[in-house]
Amino acid sequence: MENQVENCSSVSPKALIVLVGVVFAALIAFVVTESFLGTLAGAVIGLIAAAVFNGVFYKQTPHDR
C-alpha cells in the first residue's frame, strides 16, 4: 500500500498568526483609544509584531517528507 498525500488547501499557520495578531491588536487599540485612527495604528503595529514573530521566532525547518 502506498502512502498517498492528499492535496488539502488549508490555511497556513503563518497567515493565521498574522490575522490573529492584526485583529487582536486592532481590538486592543480600539478599547484603549476609542478612535478609528487608534484602531488603524493598532492594526499596523499588530501586523509588524506578527511579521517579526513569524520571521524570528516561528521559523519552520524543511523536512524530508
C-alpha positions, -999 to 999 in steps of 0.1 A, spaced: 0 0 0 13 34 -9 11 64 13 -9 90 -6 -7 126 3 -39 144 -4 -40 179 -17 -57 199 10 -60 236 9 -56 245 45 -47 279 58 -10 283 65 0 288 102 19 320 93 -11 336 77 -32 327 107 -7 342 131 -7 374 111 -45 375 110 -49 369 147 -22 395 155 -38 422 135 -73 416 147 -64 415 184 -41 444 182 -68 465 165 -93 455 191 -70 464 220 -61 497 204 -98 505 199 -106 498 236 -76 519 247 -80 549 224 -117 547 214 -109 562 180 -107 550 144 -71 562 139 -60 544 170 -76 512 157 -57 516 124 -24 523 143 -30 492 164 -36 471 133 -4 483 118 15 476 150 -1 442 152 9 435 116 45 444 124 46 424 156 32 393 138 57 397 110 86 398 135 72 368 153 69 348 120 104 358 109 123 354 141 105 330 165 84 308 142 110 296 117 100 263 101 127 240 91 122 220 59 116 183 65 124 154 43 88 140 40 
